[in-house]
Amino acid sequence: MQESEPRHAPGSAPEQAPESTPGFALAVAAEATYLVNLMLAPGLAFLVLCGLWLRYRKDAPPLARCHLAQTMAASLWAGVLLIGANALILLIGGYDAAYTWVVLVLYFTTCHTTLIFFGALGLARALAGRNFVYPLIGRPCEER
């Protein structure tokens, strides 16, 4: 049986496995919980995310702190956008008005899908052991 070839160039240091990065599991958990909040269990997953953030925001490794800050900021923005969409529906005539569907379709095709896309990118970066700052709504992260 042949030995597998090294995954790094000869003479260079091997790359660190992403899962050995301090804070990897918490970063992945934060991003996954954010996506669950948007797609499967809104509210309940937000409470779990809040609990993670309250527990680990100060003493987590930099990678986890970055992903926790991003997901909390994005979750709060998601709530603001959802409340804004509902307020707009009420302002234009309530839920029985014909424009309700226009607002809902626009909200879901622009805002909600963009937030899910950001979450998928954030989860991919967390799985790679890298920081990720959500475009437009993210908070700066400290460099590790």
Contacts in CASP RR format, 6 or more apart in sequence:
PFRMAT RR
TARGET T0000
AUTHOR 0000-0000-0000
METHOD contacts of the structure
MODEL  1
MQESEPRHAPGSAPEQAPESTPGFALAVAAEATYLVNLMLAPGLAFLVLC
GLWLRYRKDAPPLARCHLAQTMAASLWAGVLLIGANALILLIGGYDAAYT
WVVLVLYFTTCHTTLIFFGALGLARALAGRNFVYPLIGRPCEER
6 14 0 8 1.000
7 14 0 8 1.000
7 15 0 8 1.000
8 14 0 8 1.000
8 15 0 8 1.000
18 24 0 8 1.000
18 127 0 8 1.000
18 128 0 8 1.000
18 129 0 8 1.000
18 130 0 8 1.000
19 25 0 8 1.000
21 61 0 8 1.000
21 63 0 8 1.000
21 129 0 8 1.000
22 61 0 8 1.000
22 62 0 8 1.000
22 63 0 8 1.000
22 64 0 8 1.000
23 60 0 8 1.000
23 61 0 8 1.000
23 63 0 8 1.000
23 64 0 8 1.000
24 63 0 8 1.000
24 64 0 8 1.000
24 126 0 8 1.000
24 129 0 8 1.000
26 52 0 8 1.000
26 56 0 8 1.000
26 60 0 8 1.000
26 61 0 8 1.000
26 64 0 8 1.000
26 67 0 8 1.000
26 68 0 8 1.000
27 63 0 8 1.000
27 64 0 8 1.000
27 66 0 8 1.000
27 67 0 8 1.000
27 68 0 8 1.000
27 126 0 8 1.000
27 129 0 8 1.000
28 67 0 8 1.000
28 123 0 8 1.000
28 126 0 8 1.000
28 127 0 8 1.000
29 52 0 8 1.000
30 49 0 8 1.000
30 52 0 8 1.000
30 53 0 8 1.000
30 64 0 8 1.000
30 67 0 8 1.000
30 68 0 8 1.000
30 70 0 8 1.000
30 71 0 8 1.000
30 126 0 8 1.000
31 67 0 8 1.000
31 71 0 8 1.000
31 119 0 8 1.000
31 122 0 8 1.000
31 123 0 8 1.000
31 126 0 8 1.000
32 123 0 8 1.000
33 45 0 8 1.000
33 48 0 8 1.000
33 49 0 8 1.000
33 52 0 8 1.000
33 71 0 8 1.000
34 45 0 8 1.000
34 49 0 8 1.000
34 71 0 8 1.000
34 74 0 8 1.000
34 75 0 8 1.000
34 119 0 8 1.000
35 116 0 8 1.000
35 119 0 8 1.000
35 120 0 8 1.000
35 123 0 8 1.000
36 45 0 8 1.000
37 43 0 8 1.000
37 44 0 8 1.000
37 45 0 8 1.000
37 46 0 8 1.000
37 49 0 8 1.000
37 75 0 8 1.000
37 78 0 8 1.000
38 78 0 8 1.000
38 112 0 8 1.000
38 115 0 8 1.000
38 116 0 8 1.000
38 119 0 8 1.000
39 116 0 8 1.000
46 75 0 8 1.000
49 71 0 8 1.000
49 72 0 8 1.000
49 75 0 8 1.000
50 72 0 8 1.000
52 68 0 8 1.000
53 68 0 8 1.000
53 69 0 8 1.000
53 71 0 8 1.000
53 72 0 8 1.000
56 64 0 8 1.000
56 65 0 8 1.000
56 68 0 8 1.000
57 65 0 8 1.000
57 68 0 8 1.000
57 69 0 8 1.000
60 68 0 8 1.000
61 144 0 8 1.000
62 131 0 8 1.000
62 141 0 8 1.000
62 142 0 8 1.000
62 143 0 8 1.000
62 144 0 8 1.000
63 126 0 8 1.000
63 129 0 8 1.000
63 130 0 8 1.000
63 131 0 8 1.000
63 144 0 8 1.000
65 141 0 8 1.000
65 142 0 8 1.000
66 131 0 8 1.000
66 132 0 8 1.000
66 133 0 8 1.000
66 141 0 8 1.000
66 142 0 8 1.000
67 122 0 8 1.000
67 126 0 8 1.000
67 131 0 8 1.000
67 132 0 8 1.000
69 138 0 8 1.000
69 139 0 8 1.000
69 141 0 8 1.000
70 122 0 8 1.000
70 132 0 8 1.000
70 133 0 8 1.000
70 134 0 8 1.000
70 138 0 8 1.000
70 139 0 8 1.000
70 141 0 8 1.000
71 119 0 8 1.000
73 134 0 8 1.000
73 137 0 8 1.000
73 138 0 8 1.000
73 139 0 8 1.000
74 115 0 8 1.000
74 118 0 8 1.000
74 119 0 8 1.000
74 134 0 8 1.000
74 137 0 8 1.000
74 138 0 8 1.000
77 115 0 8 1.000
77 137 0 8 1.000
78 111 0 8 1.000
78 112 0 8 1.000
78 115 0 8 1.000
81 107 0 8 1.000
81 111 0 8 1.000
81 112 0 8 1.000
81 115 0 8 1.000
82 107 0 8 1.000
85 103 0 8 1.000
85 104 0 8 1.000
85 107 0 8 1.000
85 111 0 8 1.000
88 103 0 8 1.000
89 95 0 8 1.000
89 97 0 8 1.000
89 99 0 8 1.000
89 100 0 8 1.000
89 103 0 8 1.000
89 104 0 8 1.000
92 99 0 8 1.000
92 100 0 8 1.000
92 103 0 8 1.000
93 99 0 8 1.000
93 100 0 8 1.000
94 100 0 8 1.000
118 134 0 8 1.000
118 135 0 8 1.000
118 137 0 8 1.000
119 134 0 8 1.000
121 132 0 8 1.000
122 132 0 8 1.000
122 134 0 8 1.000
125 131 0 8 1.000
125 132 0 8 1.000
126 132 0 8 1.000
131 141 0 8 1.000
131 143 0 8 1.000
131 144 0 8 1.000
133 139 0 8 1.000
133 140 0 8 1.000
133 141 0 8 1.000
END
